Amino acid sequence: MPHTLDSFAARVREILLKENNPGGREKVAALLCDVLRDRAFVETLFDETSPERKVLYEDPQLGFCILAHRYTDAKDSPPHDHGPSWAIYGQADGETVMSDWTLVDAASLDHKVKELRKYTLTPGRAHVYNEGDLHAPSRAGPTRLIRIEGTNMERVARRKYEPVQE
């Protein structure tokens, strides 16, 4: 059965209604991997004029959002978290090199962070970032991804982090 945005959103909603926690998010990530294999569905979410960030669906009760991200060139983002929320990144096309970060001193107010590891998200893969997980995406060329946020991050103030070398 082919996927649609409505059916995908309904399945995400069903999972999160039962398990709105890290375990439920892992189930949503597995579902996202499944829909990423449906190329016809993926193509319905993007076109040549798609912006870098497009909210496709926002759940009126739970608040989660499904987004399409289209990057036409290389792009790096600094280390960040999703404030009081979470996010699931699902790679549709291209590759994203992700790095995970940690606070140098959790008790400090300076928000300095150091890199822990790097890994590559390739088409069909998804990764969960729970509340407080610090990460930074880097894209060497054109990429497309589907991302699910626990809440619309356009309305959330987030702190800035300063990368340091150790």
C-alpha positions as CSV (number, residue, x, y, z in Angstrom):
1,M,0.0,0.0,0.0
2,P,1.5,3.3,-1.0
3,H,2.2,5.9,1.7
4,T,0.6,9.4,1.9
5,L,1.4,12.3,4.1
6,D,-2.0,11.8,5.9
7,S,-1.4,8.1,6.5
8,F,2.1,8.6,7.7
9,A,1.1,11.4,10.1
10,A,-1.7,9.2,11.4
11,R,0.7,6.4,12.1
12,V,3.1,8.7,13.8
13,R,0.3,10.1,15.9
14,E,-0.9,6.6,16.8
15,I,2.6,5.6,18.0
16,L,3.1,8.8,20.0
17,L,-0.3,8.6,21.7
18,K,0.7,5.2,23.1
19,E,4.3,6.0,23.8
20,N,5.3,9.6,23.7
21,N,8.8,8.8,25.0
22,P,12.2,7.7,23.7
23,G,10.9,4.2,23.0
24,G,8.0,5.6,21.0
25,R,10.4,7.9,19.1
26,E,12.5,4.8,18.1
27,K,9.3,3.3,16.7
28,V,8.6,6.5,14.7
29,A,12.2,6.4,13.4
30,A,11.7,2.8,12.2
31,L,8.5,3.9,10.5
32,L,10.3,6.8,8.9
33,C,12.9,4.5,7.5
34,D,10.1,2.5,6.0
35,V,8.5,5.5,4.3
36,L,11.9,6.7,3.1
37,R,12.1,3.5,0.9
38,D,8.9,4.6,-0.8
39,R,10.5,6.8,-3.5
40,A,7.1,7.8,-5.0
41,F,6.0,9.0,-1.5
42,V,9.3,10.9,-0.9
43,E,8.9,12.7,-4.3
44,T,5.4,14.0,-3.3
45,L,7.0,15.9,-0.5
46,F,9.6,17.9,-2.6
47,D,9.8,19.8,-5.8
48,E,12.4,22.0,-7.4
49,T,11.2,25.1,-5.5
50,S,11.0,23.5,-2.1
51,P,12.6,25.7,0.6
52,E,15.2,24.5,3.1
53,R,12.5,24.0,5.7
54,K,8.9,23.3,5.0
55,V,6.3,22.2,7.6
56,L,4.2,19.6,5.9
57,Y,2.1,18.6,8.9
58,E,1.6,19.9,12.4
59,D,-0.5,17.7,14.8
60,P,-3.2,19.8,16.5
61,Q,-3.2,17.7,19.7
62,L,0.3,16.4,20.2
63,G,2.1,19.3,18.5
64,F,4.6,17.2,16.5
65,C,5.6,18.4,13.1
66,I,6.6,16.6,9.9
67,L,9.0,18.7,7.8
68,A,10.7,18.4,4.4
69,H,14.2,19.9,4.2
70,R,15.9,20.5,0.9
71,Y,19.4,21.8,0.7
72,T,20.7,22.7,-2.8
73,D,24.4,23.2,-1.8
74,A,26.8,22.4,1.0
75,K,25.7,23.6,4.5
76,D,27.0,23.2,8.0
77,S,25.0,23.9,11.1
78,P,26.6,24.6,14.5
79,P,26.1,22.3,17.5
80,H,22.5,22.6,18.8
81,D,19.8,20.8,20.7
82,H,16.0,21.1,20.2
83,G,15.4,22.9,23.5
84,P,12.7,21.1,25.5
85,S,11.8,19.0,22.5
86,W,13.2,16.2,20.3
87,A,13.8,15.5,16.6
88,I,14.1,12.6,14.3
89,Y,16.2,13.1,11.1
90,G,15.5,10.9,8.2
91,Q,17.8,11.0,5.2
92,A,16.0,11.0,1.8
93,D,18.8,11.9,-0.6
94,G,22.5,12.8,-0.3
95,E,24.4,12.3,2.9
96,T,24.6,14.2,6.2
97,V,27.6,13.9,8.4
98,M,26.3,14.2,11.9
99,S,28.4,14.9,14.9
100,D,27.3,14.4,18.5
101,W,28.5,16.9,21.2
102,T,28.6,17.2,25.0
103,L,28.9,20.1,27.4
104,V,32.4,20.6,28.6
105,D,31.1,21.6,32.1
106,A,27.4,20.9,32.7
107,A,27.5,23.3,35.7
108,S,28.9,26.2,33.8
109,L,26.8,28.8,32.1
110,D,29.1,29.4,29.2
111,H,27.7,26.5,27.1
112,K,31.0,25.3,25.7
113,V,30.8,21.9,23.9
114,K,33.2,19.3,22.6
115,E,32.7,16.8,19.9
116,L,32.1,13.2,20.8
117,R,31.7,11.3,17.5
118,K,30.8,11.6,13.8
119,Y,28.6,9.3,11.7
120,T,26.9,9.5,8.3
121,L,23.2,9.5,7.7
122,T,22.7,7.9,4.2
123,P,19.4,7.6,2.3
124,G,16.9,5.4,4.2
125,R,18.4,6.0,7.6
126,A,16.9,7.8,10.5
127,H,18.3,8.9,13.9
128,V,16.5,10.1,17.0
129,Y,17.7,13.1,19.0
130,N,16.0,13.2,22.4
131,E,15.7,16.3,24.6
132,G,19.1,17.8,25.3
133,D,21.0,15.7,22.7
134,L,23.5,18.0,21.1
135,H,24.3,17.4,17.5
136,A,25.5,19.3,14.3
137,P,24.7,18.3,10.7
138,S,27.1,18.9,7.9
139,R,26.2,18.5,4.2
140,A,28.8,18.5,1.4
141,G,26.3,18.9,-1.4
142,P,22.6,18.7,-2.2
143,T,20.5,16.7,0.3
144,R,16.9,16.1,1.2
145,L,15.6,14.9,4.5
146,I,12.3,14.3,6.3
147,R,12.4,15.5,9.9
148,I,9.9,15.1,12.7
149,E,10.0,17.5,15.6
150,G,8.2,17.1,18.9
151,T,7.0,20.7,18.5
152,N,7.4,23.3,15.9
153,M,10.9,24.6,16.6
154,E,10.1,27.9,14.9
155,R,8.4,28.9,18.1
156,V,11.1,27.7,20.5
157,A,14.0,29.8,21.8
158,R,17.2,27.8,21.9
159,R,20.5,28.5,23.5
160,K,23.8,28.9,21.5
161,Y,26.7,26.5,22.1
162,E,30.4,27.3,21.6
163,P,32.5,24.5,20.2
164,V,35.9,24.1,21.8
165,Q,38.9,21.9,20.9
166,E,40.3,19.7,23.6
